Amino acid sequence: MDNLAWARELIDAQDLEALGAVIHGRLQSYTAAGAPDNGRALAKRIGFEHQARHYMARANERGYAFSQRFERFATKWVDFVDQNKAAEEKLGRLDRQRDYERGRAEATTAAANGWLPWAGAPASVPTSETIGGPIVLSHEVQYPELVLSRV
């Protein structure tokens, strides 16, 4: 619901000044809260980042000096983007660690149940008997005249 309220404020803004005030207020609250600690919060911030970039592009196209109008806008913007990047890196590391631990637990379970082959076991190689007929290589189909007779 939080996203819908400020999105509605963006839609209702009459001009670049009003739109900038909404963006600046949200930017201040996000930077004050610090980097997000979960994917959902990061997704909200990235959605806001997209809207803020769109606003900045529109304002620049029209010659509106929003960064001078709103105190410390540029500094807050840099802080906000840096917080998002830090959160993406941290959450990415946590995801990789979680995946590693999950794989490790699955390997431990497989080993405990005897589902893994022993280290000296020969690799299983398909033969014509196991696949149900003679093995035909792709070049033999395309160029049958090159096939040497098999003994």
Steps between C-alpha positions, in 0.01 A plus 500: 500500500792731574608499134152580378472810718812669368430379145162671526675816620722487190197468274320786674800738489408802289848608394872429534511688830229285660643183347847592626364556851353148504821346362717699742289405802510132412873521429560647846298228672675222310850629573413554866383138526831369362563211265216247473550158657266294284411454136153648529625827649774515236244446222293794633807720504601399148149584380535840662848540351353448155234768561756742640727454198204563273418818692861622482510441124173691449615785720832526318326498161288794611785690663359468853785512755352254749837432666524868595136524608509202737767522768773233481313313225816389320665379821189311607470348153858369507447359851176333390656335194803388704268344761314312226824369349627388840171322569509323161851375570416388854178325398681336207768364735233370737319328211823336380581387855149360546527312168840362601368382837196341335724312255729394780208366702367311196844347435527396865157337483587324174824368644329384821239310298756345266370683195846613387733271301819401675818676392650211299180409312535500121298761318195366325547528122205427272558214256301383201344236725386749765350747254329237289690492173811600309654839570480730196709813496356815347760515221406144399146616432606806301785331307433124479766462230768585760402222738752219513364154539504375855635163583 
